[in-house]
Amino acid sequence: MPVSAPVLSISVVVPARNEEATIAAVVERSFQAFAELGRAGEVLVVNDGSTDATATVLAGLQARYPHLRVFTHRRSRGMTAALQRMFTASQGDIVILIPADMESDPLRDVPTLVRTLEANDLDVAAGWRQGRRDNKVLASKVYNGVMERIAGVHVHDGNWIKAMRREVVASFPPLRSDWHRFLLMIAVHNGFRVGEVPTFYQPRPAGSSKFGWERIPKSLLDVLVLKFLLTFSEAPMRFFGGLGLAGLLISAAVFLYLILLYALAQTQQRPIFIAAGVLASVSVLLILVGFLAELIVTQGARIAELERNLLERRNDQTPM
C-alpha cells in the first residue's frame, strides 16, 4: 500500500528580505523544533525581493528539506503581503510567525509557543521578548499602549513572534498596508483567546533591521483604519447614520434658538443660520451614505454566500 503523507501539525512562516546570513539557521532550527516536539511540520519562506544571496541559500535548503516551501517576490512587497501569501498556503493546524534574522531562536521558541498554546487552551500564544536592548524599545511601548487602549490587547509585546490556531488565521480579513502589526487586534476582536509567554531574545547576529521610527505615524493611521473597519464594516449605518443624526440634532437646536431669538428679541443671526443649514445638509448626506454603505455590505455578503455555495457544489461533484 502507498504510504500517505504525514498530517502537518505546525506551519512556521518566515518573511525574509536580505537575510542570507541567518535564514539557513532559522530553517534548520525550525525543523529541529518539530523533531523535539514529535510533530510533522512545514516551513514557509517568502523571499521578499532580496538582492543578496538569500535565494541561493533557500534553493540549497530546499534540496535538504522536502517540507520547505519558498515563495518569491520579484520586488519587495512588504511583510504584510508576505504573511498573507504564507497564511493562505500554510497547511498546519498551528501557524507560527518567526522572523528571519535569528533574534528569535526557533529551536527554543517554537516548542515554547506550542506548549503554551496547548497547555492553556489558547487560540493565540504571543511571545514576550526578555532582555530586549535595541533602539526600538520606546516605539514598541507606544505601540503596545495603543493596542491596549484602542483594541483591548493585554500583552506586553504584540508585534513579536506568535503561534495561532488554524481558525484564527482563517478568520483574518485580506491583509493590506502594515496590518501584520495588528494580528492580535484582529484575533481579539474576533473573540479568540490570546495569552503570552516570556521568550528568548538576542540581537540579530548579522544584517540590519528593515523597520524604524518612520513607520510610527503610518502605523497609527493603520490602527485607526483597522479599528473602524472591524467595528463598522458590517454595520456602516451605525457610523454614518450616527454622525448624521448628531448633526441634525445640533442643527435643529440651533434653528430653535434662532427662532426664539427672532420671536423674543427681533434679532437675526444669519452666519449662524447659514452654518446650521450647511450642517443639516451634510448630516442628511451622511445618512444617505450610510444607506449606500449598507447596500454595498448586503450585496457583498450575498456574493460571498453564492461563492461558498458554488464551491460546496464543486466539492460535492468532485469524484473521490
ChimeraX attribute file (.defattr): number of C-alpha atoms within 10 A of each C-alpha:
attribute: neighborCount
match mode: 1-to-1
recipient: residues
	/A:1	3
	/A:2	4
	/A:3	5
	/A:4	6
	/A:5	7
	/A:6	9
	/A:7	12
	/A:8	16
	/A:9	16
	/A:10	25
	/A:11	29
	/A:12	28
	/A:13	26
	/A:14	25
	/A:15	24
	/A:16	26
	/A:17	24
	/A:18	21
	/A:19	24
	/A:20	22
	/A:21	17
	/A:22	21
	/A:23	25
	/A:24	18
	/A:25	16
	/A:26	23
	/A:27	26
	/A:28	17
	/A:29	18
	/A:30	25
	/A:31	23
	/A:32	16
	/A:33	21
	/A:34	21
	/A:35	14
	/A:36	13
	/A:37	16
	/A:38	10
	/A:39	15
	/A:40	17
	/A:41	25
	/A:42	25
	/A:43	25
	/A:44	23
	/A:45	24
	/A:46	24
	/A:47	24
	/A:48	23
	/A:49	18
	/A:50	19
	/A:51	15
	/A:52	13
	/A:53	12
	/A:54	21
	/A:55	24
	/A:56	10
	/A:57	16
	/A:58	20
	/A:59	13
	/A:60	11
	/A:61	18
	/A:62	14
	/A:63	10
	/A:64	10
	/A:65	14
	/A:66	10
	/A:67	16
	/A:68	21
	/A:69	19
	/A:70	17
	/A:71	16
	/A:72	15
	/A:73	15
	/A:74	11
	/A:75	12
	/A:76	16
	/A:77	12
	/A:78	19
	/A:79	22
	/A:80	18
	/A:81	22
	/A:82	24
	/A:83	21
	/A:84	18
	/A:85	17
	/A:86	25
	/A:87	22
	/A:88	10
	/A:89	14
	/A:90	21
	/A:91	17
	/A:92	20
	/A:93	17
	/A:94	23
	/A:95	28
	/A:96	26
	/A:97	22
	/A:98	24
	/A:99	20
	/A:100	26
	/A:101	27
	/A:102	22
	/A:103	19
	/A:104	23
	/A:105	21
	/A:106	29
	/A:107	21
	/A:108	16
	/A:109	24
	/A:110	30
	/A:111	17
	/A:112	20
	/A:113	25
	/A:114	22
	/A:115	14
	/A:116	20
	/A:117	25
	/A:118	13
	/A:119	9
	/A:120	12
	/A:121	13
	/A:122	18
	/A:123	21
	/A:124	30
	/A:125	27
	/A:126	27
	/A:127	28
	/A:128	21
	/A:129	19
	/A:130	13
	/A:131	11
	/A:132	14
	/A:133	11
	/A:134	9
	/A:135	10
	/A:136	12
	/A:137	11
	/A:138	11
	/A:139	14
	/A:140	18
	/A:141	14
	/A:142	12
	/A:143	21
	/A:144	18
	/A:145	19
	/A:146	15
	/A:147	22
	/A:148	15
	/A:149	10
	/A:150	12
	/A:151	17
	/A:152	14
	/A:153	23
	/A:154	18
	/A:155	19
	/A:156	21
	/A:157	22
	/A:158	25
	/A:159	18
	/A:160	17
	/A:161	21
	/A:162	27
	/A:163	29
	/A:164	27
	/A:165	21
	/A:166	19
	/A:167	14
	/A:168	22
	/A:169	20
	/A:170	10
	/A:171	12
	/A:172	14
	/A:173	10
	/A:174	9
	/A:175	16
	/A:176	13
	/A:177	14
	/A:178	16
	/A:179	20
	/A:180	17
	/A:181	18
	/A:182	21
	/A:183	19
	/A:184	28
	/A:185	23
	/A:186	21
	/A:187	21
	/A:188	18
	/A:189	15
	/A:190	13
	/A:191	10
	/A:192	18
	/A:193	16
	/A:194	23
	/A:195	20
	/A:196	21
	/A:197	20
	/A:198	15
	/A:199	20
	/A:200	18
	/A:201	18
	/A:202	16
	/A:203	13
	/A:204	14
	/A:205	11
	/A:206	13
	/A:207	12
	/A:208	10
	/A:209	8
	/A:210	9
	/A:211	9
	/A:212	10
	/A:213	11
	/A:214	8
	/A:215	11
	/A:216	15
	/A:217	9
	/A:218	11
	/A:219	17
	/A:220	15
	/A:221	11
	/A:222	18
	/A:223	21
	/A:224	12
	/A:225	12
	/A:226	17
	/A:227	18
	/A:228	13
	/A:229	13
	/A:230	16
	/A:231	14
	/A:232	14
	/A:233	16
	/A:234	14
	/A:235	16
	/A:236	22
	/A:237	21
	/A:238	16
	/A:239	16
	/A:240	22
	/A:241	20
	/A:242	16
	/A:243	17
	/A:244	25
	/A:245	16
	/A:246	15
	/A:247	21
	/A:248	20
	/A:249	14
	/A:250	16
	/A:251	22
	/A:252	16
	/A:253	13
	/A:254	17
	/A:255	16
	/A:256	12
	/A:257	13
	/A:258	19
	/A:259	16
	/A:260	13
	/A:261	14
	/A:262	13
	/A:263	11
	/A:264	9
	/A:265	9
	/A:266	9
	/A:267	12
	/A:268	13
	/A:269	10
	/A:270	10
	/A:271	9
	/A:272	14
	/A:273	17
	/A:274	11
	/A:275	13
	/A:276	21
	/A:277	17
	/A:278	14
	/A:279	20
	/A:280	21
	/A:281	15
	/A:282	16
	/A:283	24
	/A:284	19
	/A:285	15
	/A:286	21
	/A:287	20
	/A:288	16
	/A:289	17
	/A:290	22
	/A:291	16
	/A:292	14
	/A:293	18
	/A:294	18
	/A:295	13
	/A:296	13
	/A:297	16
	/A:298	14
	/A:299	12
	/A:300	12
	/A:301	13
	/A:302	12
	/A:303	12
	/A:304	12
	/A:305	12
	/A:306	12
	/A:307	12
	/A:308	12
	/A:309	12
	/A:310	12
	/A:311	12
	/A:312	12
	/A:313	11
	/A:314	11
	/A:315	11
	/A:316	10
	/A:317	9
	/A:318	8
	/A:319	6
	/A:320	5
